[in-house]
Amino acid sequence: MTTPQQPIASGFGADSTAAEVLRGIDLSGKLAVVTGGYSGLGLETTRALAAAGAHVVVPARRPDTAREALAGIDGVELDELDLADLDSVEKFAERFLASGRDIDFVINSAAVMACPETRVGPGWEAQFATNHLGHYALVNRLWPAIERGRGRVVAVSSGGHHNSPIRWDDLQFDQGHYDKWEAYGQAKTANVLFAVQLDALARDHGVRAFALHPGGILTPLQRHLPKQEMVDRGWIDEDGNPLNPAGFKSPEQGAATQVFAATSPQLDGKGGVYLEDCDIASPFVPGGPRVGVRDYAIDPEQAARLWDLSARLTGVNAFA
Ligand SMILES: NC(=O)c1ccc[n+]([C@@H]2O[C@H](COP(=O)([O-])OP(=O)(O)OC[C@H]3O[C@@H](n4cnc5c(N)ncnc54)[C@H](OP(=O)(O)O)[C@@H]3O)[C@@H](O)[C@H]2O)c1
């Protein structure tokens, strides 16, 4: 049974940090895979999980950069992974599975945001391919280890999912104008639908899935945005300093919701829901502020349809 999309009064909120949600939780003997675990929210997630005793596998597109970022954090293992390249995903999964270990948590934190139109693989739009299809293939390939771990899979989505539902008629922006924010929105909607369908398929195996919006945090994610666009959006001033009214969280606060989704005992027996600020989010209210989750992102029919489409595109489906 899918959990209702309704807050549970977790006692945590927008200000909570990853370390705070882990207080009193011992992750010794647990293994986490954190994509993007060497930058921004992923790095803070790695740091917090490792501090709580977990062994954290960080598959990196840029291993040298990752090695530098993770220096001094005990309990971390680096590997290589490019989510935009399905061969790379397959090879990473094969190496991991060959180690015979179980996975307790997968946290899909890696993403690209609002990049210029880019094509990867067989001509796929890069944000959909990297943020969704790469993670879809990764989780399906790692499924034997995830199933043995009977743990949780966390899809880091975004409030950006409000920008677009799945564009069923033109998924890859092949027909006409490319819009970088619509493409990000579609990819982040795909992250939520992925968690909904994975939870439906995996819960009988003891594995649950969650999606979430981490909040707004200045990280290298904004690398593709021109400075003027960030000034115009009120995120930074002309000198590049963050503007507080934009309500940015710190990276430690930004990592909290994904760590909460992966580890909180308050979510035991729950799944298939979208979280915000370390709690289950409410549904979006049409005409209201851009918070909560859109109906189209948690629609079970679209979740199943996206799963089938992703299986066809990537050639992998652990539940076929
Ligand atoms: N920051 C925010 O305000 C915000 C708001 C809403 C949602 N989110 C979501 O939060 C998550 C984390 O974002 P962040 O702010 O931590 O961003 P970040 O600092 O840019 O981290 C993203 C990570 O993804 C990795 N990555 C990108 N493309 C990859 C690929 N092809 N293969 C493997 N790894 C790849 C990056 O690796 P490289 O460094 O090697 O490129 C980086 O480690 C994302 O899913 C994002 O959509 C963030």
The ligand as an SDF file (V2000), in Angstrom:
LIG
                    3D

 48 52  0  0  0  0  0  0  0  0999 V2000
   21.1980   22.6540   -4.9050 N   0  0  0  0  0  0  0  0  0  0  0  0
   19.8800   22.8990   -4.9740 C   0  0  0  0  0  0  0  0  0  0  0  0
   19.4030   24.0160   -4.7290 O   0  0  0  0  0  0  0  0  0  0  0  0
   18.9320   21.7980   -5.3330 C   0  0  0  0  0  0  0  0  0  0  0  0
   17.5540   22.0970   -5.3370 C   0  0  0  0  0  0  0  0  0  0  0  0
   16.6630   21.1030   -5.6850 C   0  0  0  0  0  0  0  0  0  0  0  0
   17.1350   19.8430   -6.0080 C   0  0  0  0  0  0  0  0  0  0  0  0
   18.4680   19.5870   -6.0000 N   0  0  0  0  0  0  0  0  0  0  0  0
   18.9220   18.2380   -6.3760 C   0  0  0  0  0  0  0  0  0  0  0  0
   19.8610   17.8060   -5.4100 O   0  0  0  0  0  0  0  0  0  0  0  0
   20.7940   16.9030   -6.0130 C   0  0  0  0  0  0  0  0  0  0  0  0
   22.2030   17.2910   -5.6350 C   0  0  0  0  0  0  0  0  0  0  0  0
   22.4670   18.5730   -6.1640 O   0  0  0  0  0  0  0  0  0  0  0  0
   23.7220   19.4160   -5.6770 P   0  0  0  0  0  0  0  0  0  0  0  0
   23.2060   20.7700   -5.3880 O   0  0  0  0  0  0  0  0  0  0  0  0
   24.4600   18.6640   -4.6510 O   0  0  0  0  0  0  0  0  0  0  0  0
   24.5670   19.4850   -7.0420 O   0  0  0  0  0  0  0  0  0  0  0  0
   26.1530   19.3360   -7.3180 P   0  0  0  0  0  0  0  0  0  0  0  0
   26.9280   19.8940   -6.1980 O   0  0  0  0  0  0  0  0  0  0  0  0
   26.3550   19.8670   -8.6830 O   0  0  0  0  0  0  0  0  0  0  0  0
   26.3470   17.7580   -7.3250 O   0  0  0  0  0  0  0  0  0  0  0  0
   25.8820   16.9880   -8.3970 C   0  0  0  0  0  0  0  0  0  0  0  0
   26.7590   15.7780   -8.5560 C   0  0  0  0  0  0  0  0  0  0  0  0
   26.2610   15.0380   -9.6750 O   0  0  0  0  0  0  0  0  0  0  0  0
   27.3770   14.5720  -10.3970 C   0  0  0  0  0  0  0  0  0  0  0  0
   27.0560   14.2680  -11.7950 N   0  0  0  0  0  0  0  0  0  0  0  0
   26.6100   15.1110  -12.7420 C   0  0  0  0  0  0  0  0  0  0  0  0
   26.5450   14.4690  -13.9170 N   0  0  0  0  0  0  0  0  0  0  0  0
   26.9600   13.1980  -13.7070 C   0  0  0  0  0  0  0  0  0  0  0  0
   27.1240   12.0570  -14.5330 C   0  0  0  0  0  0  0  0  0  0  0  0
   26.8860   12.1070  -15.8530 N   0  0  0  0  0  0  0  0  0  0  0  0
   27.5780   10.9230  -13.9790 N   0  0  0  0  0  0  0  0  0  0  0  0
   27.8650   10.8590  -12.6650 C   0  0  0  0  0  0  0  0  0  0  0  0
   27.7280   11.9050  -11.8180 N   0  0  0  0  0  0  0  0  0  0  0  0
   27.2910   13.0650  -12.3550 C   0  0  0  0  0  0  0  0  0  0  0  0
   28.3660   15.7040  -10.3150 C   0  0  0  0  0  0  0  0  0  0  0  0
   29.6330   15.2530  -10.6830 O   0  0  0  0  0  0  0  0  0  0  0  0
   30.7260   16.2700  -11.3150 P   0  0  0  0  0  0  0  0  0  0  0  0
   31.0380   17.2360  -10.2160 O   0  0  0  0  0  0  0  0  0  0  0  0
   31.8620   15.3760  -11.6530 O   0  0  0  0  0  0  0  0  0  0  0  0
   30.0630   16.9080  -12.4910 O   0  0  0  0  0  0  0  0  0  0  0  0
   28.2290   16.0800   -8.8420 C   0  0  0  0  0  0  0  0  0  0  0  0
   29.0410   15.2460   -8.0570 O   0  0  0  0  0  0  0  0  0  0  0  0
   20.4890   16.9330   -7.5070 C   0  0  0  0  0  0  0  0  0  0  0  0
   19.7240   15.7910   -7.8280 O   0  0  0  0  0  0  0  0  0  0  0  0
   19.6580   18.1840   -7.6900 C   0  0  0  0  0  0  0  0  0  0  0  0
   18.7600   18.0860   -8.7890 O   0  0  0  0  0  0  0  0  0  0  0  0
   19.3770   20.5280   -5.6680 C   0  0  0  0  0  0  0  0  0  0  0  0
  1  2  1  0
  2  3  2  0
  2  4  1  0
  4  5  1  0
  4 48  2  0
  5  6  2  0
  6  7  1  0
  7  8  2  0
  8  9  1  0
  8 48  1  0
  9 10  1  0
  9 46  1  0
 10 11  1  0
 11 12  1  0
 11 44  1  0
 12 13  1  0
 13 14  1  0
 14 15  2  0
 14 16  1  0
 14 17  1  0
 17 18  1  0
 18 19  2  0
 18 20  1  0
 18 21  1  0
 21 22  1  0
 22 23  1  0
 23 24  1  0
 23 42  1  0
 24 25  1  0
 25 26  1  0
 25 36  1  0
 26 27  1  0
 26 35  1  0
 27 28  2  0
 28 29  1  0
 29 30  1  0
 29 35  2  0
 30 31  1  0
 30 32  2  0
 32 33  1  0
 33 34  2  0
 34 35  1  0
 36 37  1  0
 36 42  1  0
 37 38  1  0
 38 39  2  0
 38 40  1  0
 38 41  1  0
 42 43  1  0
 44 45  1  0
 44 46  1  0
 46 47  1  0
M  CHG  2   8   1  16  -1
M  END
$$$$
